[in-house]
Amino acid sequence: MSVSDKPKVLVDLSLAILENSGIPLDTKWLFRQLATSKKIDLSGLIYSIDRQNIDFSLKNGVDRHKLLRYSQYIALLSSFDEETNQLLSKVFPLRLLKRLRHIYKIYFKRTFKLWEKESPMFNDAIFNIFFESGLASSDRDLILQSKFYFTDFFKHALMTRVNSPFPAMLPKVDTRGFDIVIHQDSTPVELSKGTLKVIRYHDPIPLTSPDMFKNPHGNATLHYKSVSLCAKQGAVYVCNSGPVEEELLELFPQLEGRTTTIPYTISPIYDKKVKDYQTLFDILEMRQSPKFEKTHPMWSSYFNKMRKTPKKFRYIAEVATVEPRKNHLRALRAFTIAKSRLKKKGIDLKFVIVGGLGWKYDRILKELQPLITRGDVVLMENMHPRELKYLFSHADAFLFPTLKEGFGLPPVEAMLCETPVISSDIKVHRWVQGEAAHYVNPYDFEDIADKIEYVVANKSKKDVQDKIAKGKVRARRYSSSENEKRWDEFFDDYKAGRYDKPLN
């Protein structure tokens, strides 16, 4: 490739299909970010994560039969067809054939090909499945200017081979014609010669804190093996924060000289504070978690009551998947203490939590249940960023006492909406949020309670307002325009041959 050429970049979109937690959101926003770059020729790579045995092969041209194959492939990506699966399971020859194909692809198939999406008829489906939940509708034309490639590779085949106790041949994706492939997290699938593997690295938490995951041994082993294999393949790691890059190099010193840091991009949806209580109540009533469906009428009645006197609706907010790392148990205990103290000052504080159920959440739900039934806490799910903007803007404070983090998107989003942020005092938060947050010891719920009480009761005080002002400035570091410069520098370094050097 001559230096005047634009590198052809293929971005792995597999995780964009998941719920709007940090990594899926970064997948969507990274693609949008790169779509604005004039320095690269961008394409998206679409494939399945799980065990779906997608038998997909298209050659040149599109006829009726191949159009059907496209449609079936996208249907399988968007939702598994249980009726079809049950029908096939009743027909022994079809069941046997399906099983044999599945086993072959998981354990033995060597090379998986790419097929360019040749028909624009499927643009709506691609945007809806992979991007709509995190981007604005105005982003659609920008996203769909890029090309998209399908493959019958699926990540479960890779994870099975990596975690196998026996030596296994890693699957290979035929990436001839592409200069760079960007994967979200360590994906040691082999690429064609001449294609640079770039890993978007989020954190080493599965390795350093395996106790916080459902399958501690499996997650830690997979993480260690995947990073080690990617390092041997000459991968370059683009970390989401400085502390994460430091930890990565401490754990895997063989990556020295092949890492850099480019933080997450914060959505321009959070461009300013919005004040519209009626819309907020509509959103809260609609997004209540189905896990506590019996309390929906009670909370809907409360929201309708608050519509008449909206300024009396005082709450703190938290946006985080319900799992141990996010520290919900201590947050709930701290809230209970702070609420009792604030009640004496005439403030009836509520706690709005937004987050899907992750893993190891039984204890958290047990503690949530009485607080939700009592009308103190409400759990929300599946909020679009445009809806979260209303949640942030009306909150008295945003609480984020996580124990471990790679970056932490929600506090920065809240800062753009002029909401005071209370964060755990950990190295990553200091790096991302600087002096714009109120920091607490995440293991001390009394300390968290003290800070909640102080910020809610003193929002108009100078020190709280100063941090709100600093938050807006700090958040601009992670704007699309700033990250465009960082990614352009990365591609300039690539063209200059920085990553052509042999491994240590």
DRENROLUM-460556 format. One record per residue (C-alpha): x, y negated, z negated. Coordinates in Angstrom, 1 decimal. Each point is the difference from the previous one (the first is absolute). Example, Ala and Ser with C-alpha at 12.3 -4.5 7.8 and 13.67 -1.06 7.14 Angstrom:
REM DRENROLUM-460556
      xx      yy      zz
    12.3     4.5    -7.8
     1.4    -3.4     0.7
REM end
This chain:
REM DRENROLUM-460556
      xx      yy      zz
     0.0     0.0     0.0
     1.4    -3.4     0.9
    -0.2    -2.8    -2.5
    -2.5    -1.9     2.2
    -2.5     2.8    -0.2
    -2.8     0.2    -2.6
     0.3     3.1    -2.2
    -2.9     2.3     0.4
    -1.4     0.5    -3.5
    -2.5     2.8    -1.0
    -1.7    -0.5    -3.4
    -1.4     3.0    -1.9
    -3.6    -0.9    -0.8
    -1.0     3.3    -1.7
    -0.4    -1.6    -3.5
    -2.1    -2.9     1.3
    -3.0     2.4     0.0
     0.1     0.2    -3.9
    -1.8    -2.2    -2.5
     1.3    -3.6    -0.5
     2.7     0.6    -2.6
     3.5    -1.5     0.5
     1.6     2.3     2.5
    -3.0     0.4     2.4
    -0.5    -3.8    -0.2
     3.7    -0.6     0.8
    -0.3     2.4     3.0
    -2.8    -2.1     1.5
     1.7    -3.3    -0.8
     3.4     1.1     1.1
    -1.5     0.9     3.4
    -1.8    -3.3     0.2
     3.2    -1.8    -1.0
     2.1     1.8     2.7
    -2.8    -0.7     2.6
     0.9    -3.7    -0.3
     3.7     0.6     0.7
     1.3    -1.1     3.4
     3.2     2.0    -0.5
    -1.5     3.5     0.3
    -2.3     2.2     2.2
    -2.4     1.4    -2.6
    -2.0     3.3     0.0
    -1.9     1.9    -2.6
     0.3     3.7    -0.8
    -3.2     1.8    -1.0
    -0.2     3.5    -1.6
    -1.6     1.9    -2.8
     1.3     0.2    -3.5
    -1.7     3.2    -1.2
    -0.6     3.6     1.0
    -2.3    -0.7     3.0
     1.1     2.2     2.8
    -0.2    -2.5     2.8
     0.4     1.8     3.3
     0.8    -3.0     2.2
     1.8    -0.2     3.3
    -0.5    -2.5     2.7
     2.1    -0.5     3.1
    -0.3    -2.7     2.6
    -3.3    -1.6     0.9
    -3.3     0.0    -1.8
    -2.9     2.0     1.2
    -3.3     1.1    -1.7
     1.6     3.0    -1.7
     2.9    -2.1    -1.3
    -2.2    -2.8    -1.1
    -1.8     2.6    -2.1
     3.3     1.2    -1.5
     0.8    -3.6    -1.0
    -3.4    -0.4    -1.6
     0.3     3.3    -1.9
     3.5    -1.0    -1.2
    -1.2    -3.4    -1.4
    -3.0     1.7    -1.6
     2.2     2.4    -1.9
     2.2    -2.9    -1.1
    -3.0    -2.0    -1.3
    -1.8     2.8    -1.8
     0.2     3.7    -0.2
    -3.0     1.7     1.7
    -1.2     2.4    -2.7
    -2.8     1.4     2.2
     2.4     0.9     2.8
     2.4     1.6    -2.5
    -2.8     2.1    -1.5
    -1.2     1.0     3.5
     3.5     1.1     1.0
     0.5     1.9    -3.2
    -3.0     2.2     0.9
     1.5     1.0     3.3
     2.9     2.3    -0.7
     2.0    -0.3     3.2
    -0.2    -3.8    -0.2
     0.9     0.0    -3.7
     3.0     2.3     0.7
     1.2    -2.2     2.9
    -0.4    -3.2    -2.1
     2.0     1.6    -2.8
     2.8     1.2     2.2
     0.4    -3.4     1.6
     0.0    -1.6    -3.4
     2.7     2.3    -1.3
     2.1    -0.5     3.2
    -0.1    -3.7    -0.3
     0.7    -0.1    -3.7
     3.0     2.4     0.0
     1.4     0.6     3.4
    -0.8    -2.7     2.7
     3.1    -1.9     0.7
    -0.8    -3.0     2.3
    -3.1    -2.1     0.0
    -0.6    -2.3     2.9
    -1.5    -3.5     0.3
    -2.9    -0.9     2.2
    -0.8    -3.7     0.8
    -3.6    -1.0    -0.5
    -0.8    -0.8     3.6
    -3.6    -1.1    -0.4
    -1.1    -3.3    -1.7
    -3.3     1.7    -0.8
     1.4     1.1    -3.3
     1.3    -3.4    -1.2
    -3.0    -0.5    -2.3
     0.4     3.4    -1.6
     3.7    -0.7    -0.7
    -0.5    -3.4    -1.5
    -2.9     1.3    -2.1
     1.8     3.0    -1.3
     3.5    -1.4    -0.7
    -0.3    -3.8    -0.4
    -3.5    -1.3    -0.7
     0.0     0.7    -3.8
     3.0    -2.3    -0.5
     0.1    -2.6     2.8
    -2.2    -2.8     1.2
    -2.2     0.5     3.1
     2.0    -2.8     1.6
     3.1     2.3    -0.1
    -1.6     2.5     2.4
     1.2    -1.4     3.3
     3.5    -0.4    -1.4
     0.1     3.6    -1.2
    -1.4     1.5     3.2
     2.5    -1.7     2.2
     2.4     2.7    -1.0
     0.2     3.5     1.4
    -1.0     3.1    -2.1
     1.3     3.5     0.2
    -1.6     3.2    -1.2
     1.8     3.2    -1.1
    -1.1     3.4    -1.3
     2.7    -0.3    -2.7
    -1.5    -0.2    -3.5
     1.8    -0.9    -3.2
    -1.1     3.1    -1.9
     2.2     2.1     2.3
     3.0    -2.2    -0.9
    -0.6     0.0    -3.7
    -0.4     3.8     0.0
     3.3     0.5     1.7
     1.9    -2.5    -2.2
    -1.3     1.5    -3.2
     0.5     3.6     1.1
     2.5     2.0    -2.1
     1.3     1.6     3.2
     2.0    -1.8     2.7
    -2.5    -1.3     2.5
     0.4    -1.8     3.3
    -1.4    -3.5    -0.2
    -2.6    -1.0     2.6
     1.1    -2.4     2.7
    -2.0    -2.7     1.7
     1.0    -0.8     3.5
     0.7    -3.8    -0.2
     2.0    -0.4     3.2
    -0.4    -3.5     1.3
    -0.3    -1.5    -3.5
     2.9    -1.8    -1.7
    -1.5    -0.2    -3.5
    -2.6     2.0    -1.9
    -1.2    -1.5    -3.3
    -1.5     2.4    -2.6
    -1.8    -0.9    -3.2
     2.1     1.8    -2.6
     2.6     2.7     0.6
    -1.2     2.2     2.9
     2.9     2.3     1.1
    -1.6     1.1     3.2
     2.8     0.2     2.7
    -0.1    -2.6     2.7
     1.5     0.0     3.5
     3.6    -0.9     0.5
     0.4    -3.8     0.2
    -3.0    -0.8    -2.1
     0.8    -1.7    -3.4
    -2.1     1.1    -2.9
    -1.1    -2.8    -2.3
    -1.6     0.7    -3.3
    -2.3    -2.5    -1.7
     0.9     0.9    -3.6
    -2.4    -0.9    -2.8
     1.4     1.4    -3.2
     1.8     3.0    -1.6
    -2.7     0.5    -2.6
    -0.9     3.6     0.9
     3.7     0.9    -0.7
     0.7    -2.2    -3.0
    -3.5     0.3    -1.7
    -1.4     3.3     1.2
    -2.2     0.3    -3.2
    -2.3    -2.7     1.5
    -1.0     2.3     2.9
    -2.4     2.9     0.4
     2.6     2.4     1.3
     3.2    -1.2    -1.8
     2.4     2.7     1.2
    -1.3     0.0     3.6
     0.0    -3.8     0.4
     3.5    -0.4    -1.5
     1.4     2.9     2.1
    -1.6    -1.3     3.2
     1.2    -3.6    -0.6
     3.6     1.1    -0.7
     0.2     2.4     3.0
    -1.7    -2.5     2.4
     2.4    -2.9    -0.8
     3.0     2.3     0.1
    -1.0     1.4     3.4
    -0.8    -3.5     1.4
     3.4    -1.2    -1.2
     1.7     2.9     1.9
    -2.0    -1.0     3.1
     1.5    -3.5    -0.1
    -3.2    -1.8    -1.1
     0.0    -3.6    -1.0
    -2.1    -0.9    -3.1
    -2.0    -3.3    -0.1
    -1.0    -0.4    -3.6
    -2.9    -2.1    -1.2
     1.9    -1.7    -2.9
     3.6    -0.6    -1.2
    -0.4     2.2    -3.1
    -1.3     2.8     2.1
     3.1    -0.3     2.3
     2.3     0.1    -3.1
    -1.7     3.1    -1.3
     0.1     1.7     3.3
     3.8    -0.5     0.4
     0.6     1.1    -3.6
    -1.9     3.2     0.7
     1.3     0.6     3.5
     3.4    -1.7     0.4
     0.5     1.6     3.4
    -2.4    -2.6     1.3
     2.5    -2.8    -0.6
     0.0    -2.4     2.9
    -3.3     1.3     1.4
    -2.5    -1.8    -2.2
    -1.5    -3.5    -0.1
    -3.0    -1.7    -1.6
    -3.0    -1.5     1.7
    -2.9    -0.6    -2.4
    -3.7     0.7     0.7
    -1.9    -2.5     2.0
    -3.0    -1.6    -1.8
    -3.1    -0.3     2.1
    -0.9    -3.5     1.2
    -3.5     0.9    -1.1
     1.1    -1.2    -3.4
     0.6    -3.5     1.3
    -1.8    -1.9    -2.7
    -2.3     0.1    -3.0
    -3.7     0.4     0.8
    -2.9    -0.9    -2.3
    -3.3     1.7     0.8
    -1.5     1.8    -2.9
    -3.0     1.3     1.9
     2.2     1.8     2.5
     2.1     1.4    -2.9
    -3.0     1.5    -1.7
    -1.2     1.5     3.3
     3.4     1.7     0.4
     0.2     1.2    -3.6
    -3.5     1.5     0.2
     0.8     1.8     3.2
     3.4     1.4    -0.9
    -0.7     1.6    -3.3
     1.7     3.4    -0.3
    -2.2     3.0     0.7
     1.7     1.7    -2.9
    -2.1    -2.0    -2.4
    -3.2    -0.1     2.1
    -2.3     0.2    -3.1
     1.2    -3.5    -1.1
    -0.6    -1.7     3.4
    -3.5    -1.3    -0.9
     1.3    -1.4    -3.3
     2.9    -1.8     1.7
    -2.2    -1.2     2.9
    -2.4    -1.5    -2.5
     2.9    -1.7    -1.7
     1.3    -1.5     3.3
    -3.5    -1.2     0.9
    -0.2    -1.7    -3.4
     3.4    -1.7     0.5
    -1.1    -1.4     3.3
    -2.0    -2.6    -2.0
     2.9    -1.0    -2.1
     3.1     1.2     1.9
     2.6    -2.0    -2.0
    -0.8     2.2    -3.0
     1.3     3.0     1.9
     3.5     0.2    -1.4
     2.2     2.9     0.9
     3.5     1.3     0.5
     0.8     2.2     3.0
     2.3     2.9     0.8
     0.5     1.6     3.4
     1.8     3.4    -0.2
    -0.6     3.7     0.8
    -1.2     1.8    -3.1
     3.0     2.0    -1.0
     2.5     0.0    -2.9
     2.7    -2.3     1.6
    -2.5    -2.9     0.1
    -0.3     0.0    -3.8
    -3.9    -0.2    -0.2
    -0.1     1.5    -3.5
     2.0    -2.7    -1.6
    -1.7    -2.6     2.1
    -3.4     1.1    -1.3
     1.1     0.0    -3.6
     1.5    -3.5     0.5
    -3.2    -1.2     1.6
    -2.1     1.3    -2.9
     2.1    -2.0    -2.5
     0.2    -3.1     2.1
    -3.8     0.1     0.6
    -0.7     0.2    -3.7
     2.2    -3.0    -0.8
    -1.4    -2.1     2.9
    -3.6     0.7    -1.0
     0.7    -2.0    -3.2
     1.0    -2.9     2.4
    -3.3     0.3     1.8
     1.4     1.8     3.1
    -1.7     3.3     1.0
     2.8     1.6     2.0
    -0.5     2.8     2.5
     2.5     2.2     1.8
    -0.4     0.8     3.7
     2.3     2.8     1.2
     0.3     0.8     3.7
     1.6     3.4     0.9
    -0.8     3.4     1.4
     0.7     3.1    -2.0
     3.5     1.2     0.4
     1.3     2.8    -2.3
     0.3     0.9    -3.7
    -3.0    -2.4    -0.6
    -2.1     2.1    -2.4
     1.2    -1.8    -3.1
    -0.4    -3.4     1.7
    -3.6     0.8     1.0
    -0.8     1.3    -3.5
     1.1    -3.4    -1.4
    -1.8    -1.9     2.7
    -3.3     1.7    -0.5
    -1.2    -1.7    -3.2
     1.3    -3.4     1.1
    -1.9     0.2     3.3
    -3.1     1.3    -1.8
     0.3    -2.9    -2.5
     0.2    -2.5     2.8
     3.5    -1.2    -0.6
     1.9     1.6     2.9
    -1.1     0.7     3.5
     1.9     2.2     2.5
     0.0    -0.9     3.7
     1.2     1.8     3.1
     0.7    -0.6     3.7
     0.3    -3.7     0.0
     1.3    -1.6     3.3
     2.6    -2.7    -0.5
    -2.6    -2.6     1.0
    -2.1     1.2    -2.9
     3.0     0.1    -2.4
     0.6    -3.7     0.8
    -3.3    -0.8    -1.8
     0.9     2.2    -2.9
     3.4    -1.6    -0.5
    -1.3    -3.6     0.4
    -2.6     0.2    -2.7
     2.0     2.0    -2.6
     1.3    -1.6    -3.2
     3.1     2.1     0.4
     1.4     2.8     2.0
     1.5     2.9    -2.0
     2.7     2.3     1.3
     1.8     1.8    -2.8
     1.4     2.8     2.1
     2.7     2.2    -1.4
     1.8     0.6     3.3
    -0.2    -1.9     3.3
     1.7    -0.3     3.3
    -1.4    -3.5     0.9
    -3.5    -0.7    -1.3
    -2.3    -1.6     2.6
    -3.0    -1.0    -2.1
     1.7    -2.5    -2.3
     1.4    -2.0     2.9
    -3.4     0.0     1.7
    -1.5    -1.3    -3.2
     2.6    -2.7    -0.2
    -1.1    -1.3     3.5
    -3.5    -0.2    -1.4
     1.2    -2.2    -2.9
    -0.6     2.6    -2.6
     2.3     0.3    -3.1
     1.9     3.3     0.1
     0.9     2.2    -3.0
     2.6     2.6     1.0
     2.1     2.6    -1.7
     3.5    -1.2    -0.6
     1.9     2.4     2.3
     2.8    -0.7     2.4
    -2.0     0.2     3.2
    -2.7    -2.4    -1.3
     2.8    -2.5    -1.0
     1.4     0.3     3.5
    -3.3    -0.4     1.8
    -1.9    -2.4    -2.2
     2.9    -2.0    -1.5
    -1.1    -2.6    -2.6
    -3.6    -0.1     1.3
    -1.4     2.7    -2.2
    -0.7     0.4    -3.8
     2.0     3.1    -0.9
    -0.9     2.7    -2.6
     1.5     3.1    -1.4
    -2.0     2.7     1.9
     0.3     2.5    -2.9
    -1.4    -2.4    -2.6
    -3.7    -0.5     0.4
     0.0    -2.6    -2.8
     2.4    -2.1     2.0
    -2.3     0.4     3.1
    -3.0    -1.0    -2.1
     1.8    -3.1    -1.3
     0.8    -1.1     3.5
    -3.5     0.6     1.3
    -1.5    -2.0    -2.9
     2.4    -2.9     0.5
    -0.4    -0.3     3.8
    -3.8     0.3     0.0
    -0.4    -2.5    -2.9
     2.5    -2.5     1.4
    -0.4     0.0     3.8
     0.1    -3.8     0.1
     3.2    -0.3    -2.0
     3.1    -1.3     1.7
     2.1     3.2    -0.3
    -2.7     2.2     1.5
    -0.6    -2.5     2.8
     3.7    -0.2     0.6
     0.2     3.7     0.6
    -3.0    -0.1     2.4
     1.8    -2.7     2.0
     3.3     2.1     0.0
    -2.0     3.0     1.1
    -1.2    -1.7     3.2
     3.5    -1.0     0.9
     1.4     3.5    -0.9
    -2.5     1.8     2.1
     1.1    -1.9     3.1
     3.2     2.0    -0.1
    -2.0     3.0     1.3
    -2.0    -1.8     2.7
    -0.1     1.4     3.5
     2.2    -2.8     1.3
     2.7     0.7    -2.5
     0.0     3.7     0.6
     0.0    -0.5     3.8
     3.5    -1.6    -0.5
     1.2     2.9    -2.1
    -1.2     2.7     2.5
     1.5    -2.0     2.9
     3.3     0.0    -1.8
    -0.3     3.7    -0.5
    -0.5     0.6     3.7
     2.8    -2.4     0.9
     2.3     2.1    -2.3
    -1.1     3.1     1.8
     0.7    -1.5     3.4
     3.4    -1.1    -1.3
     0.9     3.6    -0.9
    -0.1    -0.3    -3.7
    -1.6     3.4    -0.4
     2.1     1.8     2.6
     2.7     0.6    -2.5
     0.6     3.6    -1.1
    -1.3     1.1    -3.4
     2.3     0.0    -3.0
REM end
